[in-house]
Amino acid sequence: MTDATSVDEAGATPPPDEGTPPPGGDQPDWLPRITGVGESVGRALLVPALALVLALFVGAIIIMVTDVDAWRIMGEDPLTALGQMLEGVGVAYRELFFGAFGSVRAISETLFTATPLILSGLAVAIGFRAGLFNIGARGQMFMGGLFAVWVALHVELPAVLHIPLAILASIIGGGLWGGLAGFLKARTGAHEVITTIMLNFVAAFLVLWALKTSVFQEEGSNLPQSARLAESARLPPIFGSEFRVSIALFIALGAVFFIQWLLFRSTLGFEFRAAGSSPRASTYAGMKVPLLYTAVMFISGALSGVAGATMTLGLPPYSVTSNFPGTIGFDAIALALLGRSHPYGVLWAGLLFGALTAGGRTMQAAAGVSVDLVIVMQSLIIIFIAAPELVRAVFRLKPIEEGPTQMTKGWGA
């Protein structure tokens, strides 16, 4: 029998010591080594985490540069001016953190802000996985919210039935609006970027018109605003009536786990991902790619529709205006990119953006720093995520070979 010594002499490589980290990897010496079961998860989170650090660093520079009071004394006493700038950065970031997590109200605002972001981010992410670029989350939120409002205003049921029925209506409204874009792509080849952008405008003006009709408008009012929604259709708050976060948070969390199962544990999800990687190969394998396009856009629209319902049924004073989605439909694209089109990634990205937005309000009030800085930091995070090699170069991370994250196919796909 050949012993271990003879095997080594023959040229075989002995197994590495259990306590010795494997060679290569994407971490410098100053970072803790990530090994074992969570290695792939650690690698996936490393670059986004460092991108957040870079964004905070650049944000600190911006705060210092825009400190007008410090610049006024820079020529006379530069050390005092520099100290004042650094103190301003510390106060701003302290208030940013405490505004997001420093109290029950702060946590409530973070979760409230994150809820529709998570749902709409999932909508865009599942489209990315199937090779489709759904820019129509805003329009789908409009339609889902409108359907939910109609049920809230014109159906009389106890809350235990009224709320699920309104959510179901939002799924149908958003799903049909998203599925329309998928159907057009499947039957005519119309690119989903063009159709979803145009459907955003159609939905926005359709909602504006609908809120001026007697079907939705409060009696005696001339404003494009709905009547007050029935109490039985309002999403109940989690922490009490003085806080805004509602059971919509649980709906969003349920959607995360459902999409995770759908994409990575079901046959339909496998077909979605296969069609996103290669529609031609999927067709050759017997998959009905046009039907898959319609189905994935319906599901994407349904998720956005539920996000719209959370903004109508769960937002005091429960009277819907013509711009209730705000910019969430477009923020969803950034969420999906930041979360690398993975449901769990979208969940953490939504919580991060919710914390930045909620904390930014406190930062503006307590530290005198404009809330626009939060938008700057969000943009910087996305830029650094989109350029991982820049992050690796700044932190001297060793390059690793990793497959590309499926986003979309080209215009001619």
N, C-alpha and C positions, 0 to 999 in steps of 0.2 A: 504494500500500500504506500502510496506517495504521501509524504508528510507535508506540512505547511511550508517548511523551509525549501524543499525541492520545488514546490509549486512556485514560490517566490523567485527562486533562481531561474525557473523556466520562463519567467517574464510576466506571470500573472500579477495583477495588482491586488494587494491584500485589502480587505475591507477597512475603511477608516475607523478610527476610534470613536466610540459613542460620544465621548466628550469633546471631540474635535469638530468644529463646524465644517461643512462641506466647502470646497473651493468655489470661487466665483461668487455669484449672487449679485444683488443690487444694493448692498449696504456697505457704507464705509465703516472703518474701525470704531468710530465714535458712536455708532448706533447699536442698540442691543440686537444680537443675532436672532433672527426669526427662523425657527426650525420646527419640524414635526408636522402635525396635522394642520395647524393653522398657518403654514408657511405661505400658501397661495393667497389666503385671506390677507395676511400681513403685507405681502407684496402689492396686492390690489389697493390697500388703504394707505400705503406709504407715500406715494406721489400726491394723492389728494390732500393728505395731512400736511405735507411739506409745502404744497401750493397755498394752503391756508396760512401757514407761517409766513411765506413770502408776501402774501397779500396784506397781512397785518403789518409787516415791516414797511412795505411801500406806503400803506395807509398812515403809519406813524410819521413818515417823512412828509407826507402831504399835510398832516396836521401841523407839523412844525413850520413848514414853509408858509402856510396860510395864517400863522399867528401874527396878526398885524401889530398887536401891542408889543410883542417881543422884538419885532424888527425896528420899532421906533427907538429902542434903547440899545440896539446892537452896536452902533458906532461908539457910544459912550461907555457901555459896560457889557462887553460880549459874553462874559461868563454868566452874569445875571440873566441875560437874554436867553442863553442856551439852557440854563436851568429852568427858566420859565417855560420854554418850549417843551422840555422833557416832562415837566410837571403837567403841562396841558395834555400830553400824550397819555400819561398815567391816569389822569382824571377821566379822560375820554374813554379809554378802554375799561377802566373800572366800572364806569356807569353803563357802558355797553354790556358788560357781563352781568351786572346786577339788574339791569333792565330786562335781561332775558331769563335769568335764573335766580335772582336774588330774593324772590318772595313768591307766594302762591299766585298773586295776581300776575307777576312777571312770567311765571311758568305757564299760566293760563293763556296769556297773550301770545307766547311763543307757540304753544300747541294750536291755538286758534288760527294763527297766521299760517302755520305749517300744513294744516289739514287739507285745504284745497290745492296747495302746491304739490303735496304728495300724490293726490288723485290725478291731477292733470299731468304731473311728471310721469306717472305710470302710463298714462294714455300715450304720450309721445314715445316712451321707452319701448312699449310693445310694438309700436309701428316701426321703430328703428330695428328691432330684432327681426322683423319680417321684410326689411329692406324698403320700408315706406317712410317718407318724411311728412308726418302729419303736422302741418302748421295751422290747422284749423281748430285747435283746442278751444280758442276763445269763442268761435261760432258755435261749437258743440256745447260749451258751457251756457251760452245764451239760450239755446233751444232746450237743453235739459232743465235749466232753471225756469224757463217759461212754462213747460209742461208741468213741472212741480207746482208752480204758482197757481195754475188753473185748477189742479186738483185741490190745492189748499183753500181756494176761494169758493169752489162750486160743489164740493163733495162734503157731506156731513157724515162723519164717522167718529167713533171713539179713537183716542190717540194711538192705541195699540194697533189699530188697522189703518188709520189715516196717514201716519208717518210712512209705514212701508209702502202704501199705495202711491204716495207722492214720490218716494225714492224710485219706485218702479216706473212711474211716468217719466222721471228724469232719465232713466236708463233708456227708455224707448225713444224719447225725444233726441237725446244726444247720439244714441246708437244709429238712428235713422239718418241723422245729419252726417255723421261720419261714414256710415255705410254707403251713402249716396256717392261720396268721393271714391270709395273703393269700387263701387259698381261701375262708375264712369271709367276708371282705370282698367277694370277687367274687360269691359265690353268695347270701349273705344280707344284705349291706350292713352287717354288724357292724363297728364302727369298730375299726381296728387298735390304737388306744391302749388300749382296754378289753381286747381279746383278748390282746395281748402282755403287758400287766401281769398278767393272770390266769395266763397260761401261764408267766410267771416263777415264780409260787408253785407251780404244778403241777410244773414241772421241778425246783425246789429240793427239794421234799419227795419227789419220785420218786427223785432221786439219793440223798437221805438214806436212803430205804428200801433202795435197791439196794446201798448200801455196807454194809448190815447183813446182806446175804444171802451165802450161800456162794459165789455166782458171783463176787463181788468181794472179800469180806472175807478178811483174812489168817487162816489157820487157827489156832484157839486164842485169837483176839482177840474182845473184845466191843465194841470201839470202831467207830464208823461210819467206817472207814478201809480203803482197799484194800490188797491185798498189794503187795509191791514189784514194779514193772514189770520186764519182761524187758529186759536190757541192749540187745538188738538193736532194741528199740522206742524207746529213749531218744534224744532229739535231741542229736547230738554238739556239744560246745562249740567255739566258734571260736578262742578265745585259749588254750585249754588247760583242764584239769579244774579248776583253781583259780578260774576265772572262770565266771560263770553265763550269759553271753550265748551263744546257740547258733545253729544254722543256721536257727532260726525267724525270725531277722532277715531272711535272704534270702527266706524265704517271704513275709514281710510286704512287702518291697520289690517282689517279683514281683507281689503282689496290687495294689499301688499302680499299677504300670504296666499291669496287665491291666484294672483298673477305668477307668483313664484312656482306654485304647483302647476299651473297651466303651461308655463313655458318649459319647465324642466322635468315634469313628471307625467305629462299627458301626451298622447299621440298627436293631438291637434297642435300643441305647442311645439313638438318636434317638427311638424310640417311647416309651421310658421317660420321657424329658424332655418329650416332647409330651403324654403322658398326665398328667404332673405339672403342666404349665402349663394344660391345658384338657382334661379327660376327655371333655367333650361334643364338642368340635371333633375330637378324636382319633377318637372313634367315628364321626363323620360322614365322616372321611377314610378309613374302612375298617379302622382298627386295632381289635383285639380287646382292649379295655381290661381286662375281667375277667381274661383270661389274662395280660396284662401285670402286673397286680397280684400274681397268684400267682407269676409268674416272678421279679419283682423282690424279693419277700419271701423266695423260696427262695434267691436269690443272697445277699441280706442275711444270712439265717440261716446260710448256708454259711460266709460270712466270719467271723461270730461263732463258729461251730463250730470253725473252724481256730484262732481265738484261744483257745478253750477247750482245744484240743489242745496248744497251746504251753505252757499253764499246767499240764498234766498230764504230758506227755512230756518237757518241757524244764526242769522245776523240781525240783532236788534236795530231798528224798531220794527222789523218784520213788515216793512212796506218797501216794495222793490222799485228801484229806479232803473233808468235805461242804460246804466253803465256799471251794473253790479259785478261783472267779472274783473273789472279793472285791467291790470296788465298781467294777471296770473296766467292767461292762456299763452302768452309769449315767454314768460318766465319758465314755463314748463319745459321749453326746449333746453334752456340752460340746466334745469334740474336733471333732465334725462342724460345730458352730456356729462355733467358732474358725477352722476351716479353710474356712469358707464353702461347705461341701458339695462341695469340689473335692478330688480325690485327692491332688494335690501339697500343697494346703493342710492336709489331714489329716495327711500325712506330717510336715510341719514342726511342726504342733501337737502331734503325738504325741512328737516329739523334745523339744519344749519342756517338756511335762508330765513326760516321763521324766527330763529334766535337773533340773527343780524337785524331783521326788520323791527322786531319788538324792542330789542335793546337800543336800536338807533334812535327811537323816539325819546327814550330816557336820556341818551347821550346828548341829544340836541337840547333838551330842556335843562339838564343839570350842568353840562360842560360847555354849552354854547357852540358845539360843533355841529355843522349842518348835517341833517339826515341824508343829504345827497352823498356824503362820504360812504354810507353803507352801500349805495348803488355802485360807487367806484370800487369798493372792496369786492362786491359780488362779481363785478366785471373782471377784476384782476384774477380772482380765483378761477373763473372760467378760462381766461387767457392762459394761465399757467397749467391748467388741466389739459387744455388743447395743445400745449407745447411741452410734453413731458420731458423731452430732451433738454429743454432749458432748465427745468427743475433739477434734473440729474447733473447738469453741468454746474449749477450754482452750489449744490450740496456734495459734489464730487461722488455721485453714486456710480457704481460700476454698471455698464449697460448689460441688459439681459435680453434674451430672445423671447418674445411673446407674440402670440397671434394678435392680429388687429381686432378691435371690438367692432362687431357688425353695426353699422349705422344705416346707410342707405345704399342702394345701387345708383348708378349714374342716370343721367337724363334719358339715355337710350335703353334703359333696362326693360 
